[in-house]
């Protein structure tokens, strides 16, 4: 692909992203709340919601800097954060649930944009702006997600949890099983998994930093990397929350956030949702397998289950860590397993959500990598097949849940087989794209001279 079409594509993507953020800002204002742009601007001065995420974003930007520039950037960020701490202490200002650090990282990111415009030219300016853009997109993705979840709770008064819970009988109701296991581990097991679950973006940045480790030397970004997949998942995935609104078993069949309040070190501040639930069933009592119906739910709880984007993101980390050193491959495998355990064990997702999340990620990966290869035909076929399987999963959850629950020994293996077929197709297709090195030719034996 030529440089001009690629530049035009970047400009179009930037315009679409800006328009999307503006639309979410107006939608949030309609409900009397600040949108993603306002929340991000506030963190220039106020305590940020996630200081760790801001420092992770700054680390992404620093892949384009020299080691000397990185030391200056880190020192500046820490110095600014110390200054903010002193000012807040002097004014006795509260963080209001935010982190006491992170402002310095955001200031350094914005400073990088200023330096790119005023002090850099040509390819160096473009490279630094790309680094700043990746950092800001990672942060904006978090803000966008928060606003989008608010919109789902306000615009989708009825949820389809009964359909997914009924279909999940074919998979053996894994959320109820893993939920009992996590409950038995007490506060240690819960908070360990909660830490892993809450720091998924930081894990992604660690994997991405390995992929982008040569950017400062080569002065260019690799063709395909984890951050791009992460952002596309976050941009496309929430659209299905509107199409298939689901709140999760702990809310639809349990007491909501109150269930973990006694053991959680970071309990979310959420109003009780138990009055809207089918009953206090999760995780001890399996849900009934009767004819499912849409059920009304509160206007606060996000409808963010189908597909499971935590599973999707953890799958992306796993896929992109396969070419790294052993410690990175181990970390990618660990984060995937721990995330799957948390999504089920916390009652945030059904097993059906996880299957959809895996297929969703591999479909996006296939499409992105096919684009990088000039719309490779085998990649397009794989993306089309993944999209077909993903659609079939959602349709079966919606229109065949009772049939699936009545024939679990047939429906369960079919669901797993459909997911495995996409995994196999991805592994087989991408393996063909890998460069193959011809074996070294061995010298032919020569006759010995007597």
C-alpha positions as a printed Julia matrix, in Angstrom:
450×3 Matrix{Float64}:
   0.0     0.0    0.0
   1.39    3.41  -0.99
   2.15    6.17   1.45
  -0.59    8.49   0.19
  -3.49    6.01   0.63
  -2.11    5.09   4.06
  -1.9     8.78   5.05
  -5.45    9.35   3.84
  -6.57    6.34   5.88
  -4.92    7.75   9.02
  -6.61   11.1    8.46
 -10.0     9.44   7.94
  -9.53    7.28  11.05
  -8.61   10.37  13.08
 -11.67   12.26  11.86
 -13.96    9.31  12.67
 -12.44    8.95  16.14
 -12.84   12.66  16.88
 -16.44   12.58  15.68
 -17.15    9.5   17.78
 -15.74   11.17  20.92
 -17.79   14.31  20.25
 -20.96   12.23  19.81
 -20.34   10.44  23.11
 -19.7    13.78  24.8
 -23.09   15.11  23.65
 -24.81   11.85  24.63
 -23.34   11.97  28.14
 -24.34   15.63  28.49
 -27.88   14.61  27.57
 -27.95   12.48  30.74
 -26.42   15.25  32.84
 -22.95   13.72  33.12
 -19.54   14.72  31.72
 -18.38   12.85  28.63
 -14.99   11.34  27.73
 -13.48   14.61  26.5
 -14.47   16.52  29.64
 -13.23   13.74  31.93
  -9.88   13.66  30.17
  -9.42   17.43  30.29
 -10.25   17.43  34.01
  -7.35   15.06  34.72
  -4.88   17.74  33.67
  -5.51   19.29  37.09
  -7.72   16.95  39.13
  -6.86   13.53  40.56
  -7.05   10.98  37.72
  -9.25    7.9   37.86
  -6.33    5.64  37.01
  -2.8     6.93  37.52
  -1.34    3.58  36.51
  -3.06    3.77  33.13
  -1.64    7.27  32.51
   1.89    6.09  33.27
   1.36    3.05  31.04
   0.23    5.41  28.26
   3.32    7.56  28.8
   5.47    4.43  28.5
   3.88    3.78  25.1
   4.75    7.28  23.95
   8.34    6.87  25.13
   9.04    4.03  22.67
   9.86    6.75  20.1
  12.3     8.57  22.44
  15.99    8.02  23.06
  17.12    6.74  26.46
  18.18   10.22  27.5
  14.8    11.65  26.52
  13.05    8.83  28.39
  14.92    9.64  31.59
  13.99   13.31  31.22
  10.33   12.38  30.6
  10.1    10.07  33.62
  11.83   12.6   35.84
   9.49   15.36  34.68
   6.41   13.2   35.29
   7.49   12.27  38.82
   8.44   15.87  39.59
   5.06   17.17  38.42
   3.25   14.52  40.48
   5.23   15.48  43.58
   4.3    19.12  42.99
   0.62   18.16  42.71
   0.86   16.17  45.95
   2.34   19.16  47.76
  -0.34   21.52  46.42
  -3.17   19.13  47.37
  -1.68   18.72  50.83
  -1.35   22.49  51.28
  -4.93   23.09  50.12
  -6.25   19.99  51.94
  -7.83   18.91  48.65
  -9.43   15.47  48.4
  -8.8    13.06  45.53
 -12.52   12.12  45.48
 -11.84    8.48  44.72
  -9.1     9.21  42.18
  -5.42    8.35  42.33
  -2.96   10.8   43.95
  -0.59   10.38  40.99
  -0.8    10.34  37.2
  -1.15   14.03  36.36
   2.56   14.23  35.66
   2.35   11.44  33.06
  -0.51   13.21  31.27
   1.43   16.49  31.25
   4.45   14.74  29.72
   2.26   13.17  27.01
   0.77   16.55  26.14
   4.24   18.07  26.27
   5.34   15.49  23.73
   2.68   16.78  21.34
   3.9    20.36  21.82
   7.51   19.33  21.19
   6.48   17.44  18.04
   4.73   20.48  16.59
   7.26   23.13  17.62
  10.63   21.34  17.66
  10.42   18.42  15.22
  10.03   18.28  11.45
   9.41   15.7    8.76
   9.47   12.02   9.72
  10.62   12.79  13.26
   7.53   14.94  13.85
   5.25   12.22  12.46
   6.93    9.55  14.59
   6.56   11.52  17.83
   2.97   12.42  17.01
   2.23    8.72  16.46
   3.66    7.95  19.88
   1.57   10.69  21.49
  -1.47    9.51  19.55
  -1.11    5.93  20.81
  -0.82    7.16  24.39
  -3.85    9.44  24.15
  -5.91    6.77  22.38
  -5.21    4.3   25.17
  -6.43    6.8   27.75
  -9.35    7.94  25.6
 -10.37    4.3   25.18
 -10.88    4.02  28.94
 -12.91    7.24  29.07
 -14.93    6.24  26.03
 -15.71    2.87  27.59
 -17.01    4.46  30.78
 -19.33    6.76  28.82
 -20.49    3.97  26.53
 -21.43    1.8   29.52
 -23.5     4.67  30.88
 -25.34    4.91  27.56
 -26.1     1.18  27.51
 -27.68    1.36  30.98
 -29.85    4.33  29.98
 -30.95    3.21  26.51
 -31.5    -0.54  27.07
 -34.06   -0.91  29.89
 -34.52   -4.66  29.25
 -31.72   -7.24  29.31
 -31.39  -10.71  27.76
 -29.71  -12.5   30.67
 -32.34  -15.21  30.85
 -31.54  -16.21  27.27
 -27.78  -16.46  27.86
 -28.21  -18.2   31.23
 -30.49  -20.78  29.61
 -28.05  -21.33  26.74
 -25.25  -21.65  29.3
 -26.82  -24.86  30.61
 -25.34  -26.5   27.51
 -21.88  -25.51  28.74
 -22.46  -26.73  32.3
 -23.13  -23.32  33.88
 -19.41  -22.5   34.31
 -19.99  -19.17  36.06
 -21.81  -20.9   38.91
 -19.07  -23.54  39.22
 -16.11  -21.11  39.12
 -18.03  -18.65  41.32
 -18.24  -21.25  44.09
 -14.52  -21.95  43.76
 -13.57  -18.26  43.99
 -15.93  -17.78  46.93
 -14.21  -20.66  48.71
 -10.8   -19.01  48.31
 -11.96  -16.06  50.41
 -10.42  -12.56  50.27
  -6.97  -13.79  49.16
  -8.17  -15.51  46.01
 -10.7   -12.83  45.16
  -8.35   -9.86  45.53
  -5.55  -11.61  43.66
  -7.84  -12.22  40.68
  -9.31   -8.75  41.06
  -5.83   -7.23  40.73
  -5.19   -9.22  37.55
  -8.62   -8.36  36.18
  -8.25   -4.65  36.88
  -4.77   -4.32  35.4
  -5.43   -5.88  32.03
  -4.53   -2.66  30.2
  -1.2    -2.46  32.04
  -0.41   -6.05  31.03
  -1.22   -5.14  27.44
   1.19   -2.21  27.59
   3.98   -4.48  28.87
   3.46   -6.84  25.92
   3.22   -3.89  23.53
   6.44   -2.36  24.84
   8.25   -5.57  23.9
   6.79   -5.44  20.39
   7.71   -1.76  20.03
  11.19   -2.02  21.58
  12.97   -1.27  18.28
  10.95    1.83  17.33
  13.49    4.29  18.77
  16.29    2.72  16.71
  14.44    1.95  13.48
  12.45    5.23  13.67
   9.26    3.51  12.55
   6.45    1.44  14.06
   6.03   -2.24  13.15
   3.25   -3.06  10.72
   1.1    -4.85  13.29
   1.17   -4.64  17.08
  -1.02   -5.28  20.12
  -2.1    -1.69  20.77
  -3.86   -1.52  17.42
  -5.82   -4.71  18.13
  -6.66   -3.47  21.63
  -8.07   -0.21  20.31
 -10.15   -1.86  17.56
 -11.63   -4.31  20.08
 -12.55   -1.39  22.35
 -14.05    0.57  19.48
 -16.13   -2.19  17.84
 -17.0    -4.42  20.8
 -19.3    -2.08  22.77
 -21.63   -1.79  19.76
 -22.8    -5.33  20.54
 -23.74   -4.25  24.06
 -26.55   -2.29  22.42
 -27.57   -5.21  20.19
 -27.37   -7.89  22.9
 -27.7    -6.19  26.34
 -26.66   -8.47  29.22
 -25.68   -7.49  32.79
 -24.14  -10.76  34.0
 -25.12  -13.53  36.45
 -24.07  -11.73  39.64
 -26.55   -8.93  38.83
 -29.35  -10.84  37.07
 -29.27  -13.81  39.46
 -27.51  -12.45  42.56
 -27.04   -9.5   44.86
 -24.76   -7.51  42.57
 -21.65   -5.76  43.88
 -22.77   -6.43  47.47
 -21.79  -10.08  47.06
 -18.05   -9.27  47.19
 -18.18   -6.18  49.45
 -17.07   -8.1   52.54
 -13.86   -9.44  50.95
 -12.95   -6.84  48.32
 -10.19   -4.32  48.95
 -11.44   -2.18  46.06
 -15.21   -2.68  46.29
 -17.02   -0.69  43.56
 -19.41    1.97  44.79
 -22.63    0.75  43.14
 -26.25    0.93  44.34
 -27.83   -2.46  45.21
 -29.29   -4.22  42.15
 -30.9    -7.15  43.97
 -34.5    -5.84  43.61
 -34.15   -6.23  39.83
 -32.7    -9.75  39.91
 -34.54  -12.99  39.22
 -33.52  -14.06  42.71
 -30.52  -14.56  44.98
 -29.29  -17.64  43.12
 -25.67  -17.0   42.11
 -23.44  -18.93  42.71
 -25.14  -21.58  44.87
 -28.37  -22.32  43.0
 -28.51  -22.93  39.25
 -30.99  -20.75  37.35
 -34.21  -22.33  36.09
 -34.3   -23.71  32.55
 -37.74  -22.42  31.61
 -38.69  -20.32  28.6
 -36.55  -17.16  28.77
 -37.92  -13.62  28.5
 -36.4   -10.13  28.34
 -36.3    -8.74  31.86
 -36.32   -5.08  32.95
 -33.29   -3.91  34.87
 -32.11   -0.74  36.58
 -30.77    2.27  34.71
 -27.32    2.09  36.32
 -25.78   -1.35  35.77
 -23.84   -1.52  32.47
 -25.03   -3.99  29.83
 -21.48   -5.04  29.04
 -21.33   -8.82  28.82
 -21.86   -9.95  25.23
 -19.17  -10.48  24.06
 -16.76  -10.54  26.99
 -14.23   -7.86  26.07
 -11.99   -8.77  29.01
 -11.74  -12.21  27.43
 -11.19  -10.61  24.03
  -8.37   -8.38  25.3
  -6.74  -11.21  27.29
  -6.87  -13.38  24.17
  -5.19  -10.61  22.19
  -2.41  -10.39  24.79
  -1.96  -14.17  24.6
  -1.76  -14.14  20.79
   0.72  -11.26  20.64
   2.95  -12.72  23.35
   3.6   -15.96  21.44
   6.68  -14.58  19.66
   8.21  -13.08  22.78
  10.72  -14.61  25.2
   9.67  -17.37  27.56
   8.78  -15.03  30.43
   6.46  -13.01  28.17
   4.8   -16.16  26.8
   4.3   -17.38  30.35
   2.85  -14.02  31.41
   0.47  -13.97  28.42
  -0.78  -17.47  29.26
  -1.14  -16.62  32.94
  -3.08  -13.42  32.24
  -5.47  -15.26  29.92
  -6.19  -18.05  32.4
  -6.52  -15.67  35.36
  -8.8   -13.33  33.39
 -11.06  -16.22  32.34
 -11.23  -17.35  35.98
 -12.07  -13.82  37.14
 -14.74  -13.12  34.52
 -16.55  -16.33  35.42
 -15.71  -16.49  39.11
 -16.78  -12.91  39.86
 -20.13  -13.52  38.19
 -19.52  -10.85  35.58
 -19.95  -13.19  32.59
 -21.54  -16.4   31.39
 -19.55  -19.08  29.6
 -21.28  -18.16  26.34
 -19.83  -14.64  26.6
 -16.3   -16.02  26.74
 -16.69  -18.13  23.59
 -18.01  -15.09  21.74
 -15.08  -13.01  23.04
 -12.47  -15.44  21.72
 -14.08  -15.63  18.27
 -14.47  -11.85  18.21
 -10.77  -11.25  18.87
  -9.46  -13.75  16.34
 -11.79  -12.3   13.7
 -10.43   -8.8   14.3
  -6.85  -10.09  14.34
  -7.41  -11.86  11.02
  -8.89   -8.73   9.45
  -6.07   -6.46  10.65
  -3.32   -8.8    9.56
  -5.02   -9.39   6.23
  -5.13   -5.62   5.68
  -1.41   -5.37   6.46
  -0.74   -7.98   3.8
  -2.64   -6.08   1.12
  -6.0    -7.73   1.83
  -4.64  -11.26   1.69
  -7.33  -13.57   0.36
  -6.84  -16.31   2.97
  -7.03  -13.7    5.72
 -10.25  -12.27   4.3
 -11.77  -15.76   4.22
 -10.76  -16.34   7.82
 -12.22  -12.97   8.93
 -15.46  -13.74   7.07
 -15.65  -17.19   8.65
 -15.0   -15.76  12.12
 -17.7   -13.13  11.61
 -20.11  -15.87  10.51
 -19.38  -18.0   13.58
 -19.68  -14.97  15.87
 -23.06  -14.1   14.35
 -24.22  -17.71  14.63
 -23.28  -17.78  18.31
 -25.28  -14.66  19.1
 -28.28  -15.85  17.1
 -28.23  -19.25  18.8
 -28.08  -17.61  22.25
 -31.05  -15.43  21.35
 -33.33  -17.81  19.47
 -32.3   -21.37  20.48
 -31.42  -21.18  24.19
 -34.15  -23.56  25.4
 -33.31  -26.11  22.69
 -29.65  -25.89  23.68
 -30.51  -26.36  27.36
 -32.67  -29.41  26.57
 -29.9   -31.04  24.48
 -26.69  -30.06  26.3
 -24.67  -33.06  25.1
 -25.19  -31.93  21.53
 -25.33  -28.13  21.86
 -22.36  -27.77  24.24
 -19.83  -29.63  22.06
 -21.13  -27.78  18.99
 -20.52  -24.4   20.64
 -17.01  -25.42  21.67
 -16.31  -26.98  18.26
 -17.38  -23.79  16.47
 -14.98  -21.77  18.64
 -12.15  -24.27  18.17
 -12.67  -24.18  14.41
 -11.96  -20.42  14.39
  -8.9   -20.96  16.59
  -7.63  -23.69  14.26
  -8.3   -21.54  11.2
  -6.37  -18.64  12.71
  -3.37  -20.79  13.69
  -3.27  -22.52  10.29
  -3.64  -19.28   8.27
  -1.12  -17.23  10.22
   1.38  -20.1   10.2
   1.36  -19.94   6.39
   2.2   -16.22   6.59
   5.35  -16.81   8.6
   8.61  -16.69   6.62
  10.18  -20.09   6.22
  13.91  -20.58   6.28
  15.27  -23.24   3.99
  17.39  -25.89   5.74
  21.11  -25.51   5.28
  22.47  -27.77   2.59
  24.79  -30.45   3.87
  28.01  -31.03   1.9
  27.95  -34.24  -0.07
  30.39  -36.91   1.14
  33.54  -37.08  -0.94
  35.34  -40.35  -1.72
  38.43  -40.84   0.41
  41.79  -40.95  -1.34
  43.84  -44.02  -0.56
